[in-house]
Amino acid sequence: MAIFDVDKAMTVKLDYDLPEYPTFEEGIRRAPRRESHLTEADKELAIRNALRYIHPDHHAQMAKEFAQELAEHGRIYGYRFRPQGRLSGKPIDQYKGNCVEGKAFQVMIENNLDFDVALYPYELVTYGETGQVCQNWMQYRLIKKYLEVLTDEQTLVVMSGHPLGLFHSHKGAPRCIISNGLMVGMFDNQKDFNRAAALGVANYGQMTAGGWMYIGPQGIVHGTFNTLLNAGRLKLGIPNDQNLAGRLFVTAGLGGMSGAQGKAAEIAGAVSIIAEVDLSRIMTRYTQGWVSEKTESLDEALSMAQKHMADKTPCAIAYHGNVVDLLEYLYEKNVHIDLLSDQTSCHVPYDGGYCPQGLTFEQRTEMLDKDPDGFCKLVDNTLRHHYEMICKLHERGTYFFDYGNSFLKAVYDAGVKSICKNGENDLDGFIFPSYVEDILGPHLFDYGYGPFRWCCLSHNPDDLDKTDAAAADYIKAHNRRYQDYDNYIWVRDAKKNKMVVGTQCRILYQDAMGRLNIALKFNEMVRNGEIGPVMLGRDHHDTGGTDSPFRETSNIKDGSNIMAEMATQCYAGNAARGMSLIALHNGGGTGIGKAINGGFGMVLDGSERVDTILRMSMPWDTMVGVARRSWARNEHAMSTAVEYNEMYKGQDHITLPYVAENDDEIIRDAVKNVK
Ligand SMILES: NC(=O)c1ccc[n+]([C@@H]2O[C@H](COP(=O)([O-])OP(=O)(O)OC[C@H]3O[C@@H](n4cnc5c(N)ncnc54)[C@H](O)[C@@H]3O)[C@@H](O)[C@H]2O)c1
């Protein structure tokens, strides 16, 4: 076909020589085989697709390797192209590049693939069972090559992990634009996504995995801390100035994000028992100090918990076993659970995210490979029984909330209609609240408080200490409500709580003005040489970052929770204002077709240019979410929008709703009396 020489037409490409096949370190978790259901023609297409990265001289050899990988793993990861040894985010000046952003993104990518950070590092999975940095190691190598040559007048385009190319732009434009897993509506479902992923054309970016802003489980500790503390205040009547001392929190999952639960509960003063089927993940969290005790015995787990509850001392206990066994046991023993949740990977229950009762973790992995249909049936049975146990505990006064893993949706998909609010379908949500619906939405997102974060690119812990102190000073001086005080305590004690895994990063919930002013302060510190460059970002799980009816937008009640325009506008607006990196994804924490989410990365190099971008983009990035929530008639969002209109008079302006508060009768009559 080719009358042109492709090899000569490219200057950025993989090296001609194939790298040595790397050795794989023992004891590093490996992803289970992924489902694909490819036809023979599809398999050929998948190999043809992967060969696009490879010089034709090597096609015969690589076609065989790729076919083998596809058969064994359900995906082509291009293992040969994985660099030998361990990857980790290094100090920024150790990377090659023509601009600070190109080097900064390399730090973030490699941090996402660090053995200490990533869930399945050899399969490029950072967290959330399937959330990948990109699809394969050829893409990884090529992205790095592009980032090494990227200038401050170009933009790199990355589509589902594939670096499409460099295009000229300008100094105030994003240096990298990422999209992951976005699908045409009629194909926007798990089955078609799995096929596309196996063909090598779709990446599951989760939220910050494919957006390269994951910072280890610390990223979720603050949100979990806020959720638990506020659940205690709202549902257990704990006063604003007290914590969860003596209270029991029970949950499941010590993986990528779920691994934050023990730490967050401990910081909130609670006693927690966390079930986890995979011993290796328990060991990771135990050696990191993120859980304080571990046991295989239900009796021992309970006696440890009871002792700490009596002493009112915090403690995080990892129970090695299935969460449903744990719930059955606690129910039989008549133990009162104050707060109950679950953070197994229920956004992909049939792909290994949820372990059925009666199977060990190893048996689950084997069955996924040998009998995937039988596995699905076991998952459904356990989900239904899990739900029964929750209902029984709820009747005894336990507060259960869905913690953003699509647990309730998975129960519904397993055939339980009674879980629906309207008894019929999932359109009006479920009878148990999502944590956003009851807690995080009204008490944080509606004000604009969300998971702002930063990474000190120098890798120097002193830089992190200085930024923590600067952020704490700012919040202390601007203490308006209990949320500010909680955030102050959080950042004041952050170092003491030893949360850094991987690069020197910090998460700190802040509202629009907090984020802007702290960002400007950090940029000034970079300018003055007090600290090295910093990469700002946030979780996509934020006020304006994600449209997801079962999670981030579950407290939006005007019917627009099925729309995906906010996250899209947020992303486009951040591009228009010049954020360094912007990302838009399908799926995120709740699964394909169930969310559209976006995020950003902003490199602070100390320049005036960055100050200007921050002034434009930081308020926008948050207030787009507040404005949308305000239009949905959410009270706290409306009051925040009113304040914003006053603050930015003559410059920004948010449309506010006239709320038909006392008009129920008028509206009912109007509908009834239509001729
Ligand atoms: N609430 C949030 O803000 C938020 C943020 C990120 C991710 N999530 C969602 O939370 C879920 C977990 O994320 P993750 O990164 O921790 O995923 P993960 O896959 O790394 O961890 C889940 C853990 O649950 C364990 N597990 C599965 N079934 C079990 C069972 N029946 N009993 C006991 N343990 C079991 C697995 O072994 C695994 O370690 C995902 O669905 C993700 O999308 C929520």
The ligand as a Gaussian input file, in Angstrom:
#p B3LYP/6-31G(d) Opt

LIG

0 1
 N      -15.218000       7.779000      46.706000
 C      -14.264000       8.211000      45.926000
 O      -13.922000       9.362000      45.967000
 C      -13.571000       7.245000      45.031000
 C      -12.370000       7.648000      44.493000
 C      -11.673000       6.749000      43.704000
 C      -12.176000       5.523000      43.450000
 N      -13.377000       5.164000      43.908000
 C      -13.960000       3.855000      43.608000
 O      -13.700000       3.016000      44.725000
 C      -13.492000       1.702000      44.274000
 C      -12.177000       1.174000      44.817000
 O      -11.074000       1.862000      44.239000
 P       -9.607000       1.312000      44.472000
 O       -8.692000       2.193000      43.731000
 O       -9.364000       1.120000      45.911000
 O       -9.739000      -0.102000      43.751000
 P       -8.903000      -1.412000      44.019000
 O       -9.424000      -2.377000      43.028000
 O       -7.488000      -1.067000      44.094000
 O       -9.340000      -1.861000      45.496000
 C      -10.526000      -2.540000      45.814000
 C      -10.174000      -3.628000      46.809000
 O      -11.333000      -4.333000      47.201000
 C      -10.941000      -5.684000      47.454000
 N      -12.140000      -6.515000      47.410000
 C      -12.890000      -6.813000      46.317000
 N      -13.948000      -7.551000      46.670000
 C      -13.874000      -7.733000      48.008000
 C      -14.704000      -8.391000      48.940000
 N      -15.842000      -8.989000      48.571000
 N      -14.352000      -8.373000      50.248000
 C      -13.215000      -7.750000      50.647000
 N      -12.384000      -7.102000      49.790000
 C      -12.726000      -7.086000      48.483000
 C       -9.954000      -6.001000      46.358000
 O       -9.122000      -7.064000      46.664000
 C       -9.217000      -4.672000      46.236000
 O       -8.024000      -4.638000      46.980000
 C      -13.535000       1.756000      42.743000
 O      -14.830000       1.392000      42.304000
 C      -13.256000       3.174000      42.450000
 O      -13.775000       3.563000      41.206000
 C      -14.074000       5.997000      44.736000

